[in-house]
Amino acid sequence: MYYIGVDYHKKYSYMVVKDQEGNLKDKGTVNNLQEEVEVRWTPCLGQGRGLIKREPCHPQGV
């Protein structure tokens, strides 16, 4: 299993991929176009299923 952190912006995103032990597998910036994301990350992650968990950068009320 891999964990992916995404810093999403309007035109591009910065992504970090780590394995279950927390070892860095890959990181980088990609334009927010489906084909660019697939070309960039499929070799690292392969084909499979995913789960998206959205969390705010700051807790509400801060």
N, C-alpha and C positions, 0 to 999 in steps of 0.2 A: 504494500500500500504506500502511496505517496501523498504528501500534504503539499498543497499549493497555496502560497500567499500571493494576493494580487493587490497592487496599488493602482486602482482604476482612474484614468483621466479621460477627458473627452476624446482625444485623438489617439492616445497610446496607453499602454499599461506596462507596469514593471512587475515581473513575476519571479517568484522564488520557489523551487521545488526541493523538498527534503524527503528522505525516506523515514521509516518508522523509528529509527534510532536517532534521527535528527541530523543525519549527514547530508550536506548540501549536494544535490544531484545536478542542478542547473539553475541559472538565473539569467535574466535579461529583459530587454525592452522590446515590445512588439506593437505594431499599429493595430488598432481595434477593428480589424477586418477578419472575418471568419477564416478565409483561406490563409491569411498570414499566420494566424494563431495555430491552425492545424499544421501548417508546414513547419513552424518553429517548434512546437511541443510534441507532436505525435512521435517523432523518433525517441524522445526521452521517456514518454509515458506509455506509448503503445495504444492500442485500441482497448477500450474498456468502458466501465461505468464510472460515474462521478456523483458526488454529493456536494452541493453548494451550501455553505453556511455563511450568511452575511452578518457581520458584526460592525457596529459603528467604531470609528477611531476613538471617540470619546463617549463615555457613558452619558446618557441623557441628564440634563440638569447641570452639566459642568461647563 
